[in-house]
Amino acid sequence: MTDSEEWRQDTRRSDFVERFGIERAMAGAPRMEGRVLGYLMTSDKPYVAARELAQELEASSGSISTTCRALMEAGFIHRHAVRGDRNHYYRVDDDIWGSWLAGERRYLDRQRRLFDGMLDDLPDDLDMPRRRLQIARDYMIWVAQYHKKMLADWEDYKRAQSQDPEEQP
């Protein structure tokens, strides 16, 4: 058995996948999202078939499909196409968190547009809801701008780590 084959069956890997699922659930996300992310992050393959995810995580194909759509929308994972193959494959970037951060900006922009639309529709004399919606919209704008700075800072941090990996915070 190769190291790769042994790793795929290693209980440390499966324990991590389950623990990561529990951690994600404790943070408010569906547990299956954490399990799929944990599985993909610890995979030695460049991409993984939905069928493999379902089999290895002992989940239904519908659960895997729903979970993968949510993770793609959030920017955590990507669909991978194999020419001539109709199966669904998924992969994670090496920098899964930077990808998520970029994806979260799309969510913030959708939220800002939602608040802007409600502000446009709100009758002029409703001051309390208007103030709440303006604050919500402004918060989304502020966080989106801060994300740009955070992503730049993250890239700087990664560069510094690659130059001196012993220098931990």
N, C-alpha and C positions, 0 to 999 in steps of 0.2 A: 504494500500500500504506500502511495506517495504521501509526502507531507501535506499536499493539497487535499487529498482524499481523507487523510486522518483529520485534518482541520475541519472539514465539512461535518464530520461525525463527533467532534470533540464536545464533551459536555460543558466545558468552559464557554464555548461559543453559544450553545443553546441556553445555558444559564444567563449569559449576558443578554441575549435576545429577549428572554422572558423578563429579566430585571429592567431592561430598557423600556419594555412595554408597560410595566407597572409604574415606572417613573413618569412616563408620558401621561398615563392615566391620572396619576396624582396631580399633574399639572393641568388637567382638564381636557386633554385630548383623548380620543378613543385608544384603548390599549392596543388594538390591532395596528394602529399607525406606528406605535413604538416598536412593535414586533417586526413589522415590515422594514422599518428604518434600520433597526438593529441587525436584521438578517442581511440587508443589502450592504450595510457598512462593514460587516465582517466577512463578506463574500470575497473570495479570491478570483472571481470571474468578473469580466468587464461589464456584463449585464446578466440578468436572471429572468427566466421565463415565469410568467404568471402561474403556470402550472406547477413549477418547482416551488414557488412561494406557498401555494395552496397545500401542496403535499407536505412540505417540510414544517409548515406552521400549523398543519392540521386544521385548515380553514376552508370554507367553501369558496368556490370560484367567484361567486357574487360578492362575498366579503372582501376578497382580494381586489376585485375590480373597483368596488366602491372606495376602498381604502387608498388604492393607488391613484384614483382620480383626485381624491382630496389632497394627497401628498404632492401630486403634480401641481395642483392649483396653488398650494402653499409655497411651491418652489423647492421642496425637499428632494424630489426625485424627477427623473425624466424618462420618457418613453424612448425606446430604442428600436429602430426598424432593422430587420434583416431581410435583404432582398430575396424575394421569392418565398418568404415564410410569413404566413398569416398569424402566427402566434404573437402574443403581446409580451414584450420584454421591457424590463425596467432597469435603471441604473441610478447610482448616486454619483455626484461629483466628489472629488477628493475633499473639496471644501464645502461640505454640505451646509455649514452654518452661514457662510457667505452667500450661498445660493438662496438660502431661506431668507436672509436679510434683504436681498434684492427682490425676492418674491413678495415679501411683506409690504414693500413700497407700493406694489400694485394694489394690494388690499386697502392700504391707507388712501390711495387715490380714489378707489371705488367708494369708500366711506365718505370722503370729502365731497364727491359728486352727489351722493345721496343726501347729505346735509344741505348742500347748495340747492338741490331741487326742492327740498322741503321748505327752505327759506324763501324761495321764489313763490311757492304756493301758499305760504302762511299769510293770513289776513294781517294787515298793517297794525291793527290795534292789540295784537297778542304779544305783549312785551316779554312776559316771562318765558314762554316757549322760544321766542326769537332769540333771547339772550342765551339760553341753554344750547340751542342749535348753532349759534354763532361760535360759542366757546368750543363745542364739539368739532365744528369745521376747522376752527383755528388750531385746535390741538392736532388734528390730522395733518394739517399743513406743517406745523412745527415738527412733529415726529418724522414726517417724510423728509424734511430738510436735515434733521439730525441723523437720519439713517444714512444719508450721503456721507456725512462726516464720520459716522461710525464705521461704514464700509471702508472708507479711506484709511482710517486709523487701524482697522483690522488688517488691511493689506500691508501697512507699514509694520505692524506687529509680526505678521507672518514672515516678512522679509528679514526682519531683525532676528527672528528665531532660526531661520534657515542659515543665517550667517554664524550664529552662536547658540546652538540648541541647548547648551548647558545653562544659559542665562534664563532661568525661570522666574516668573513674577513672585 
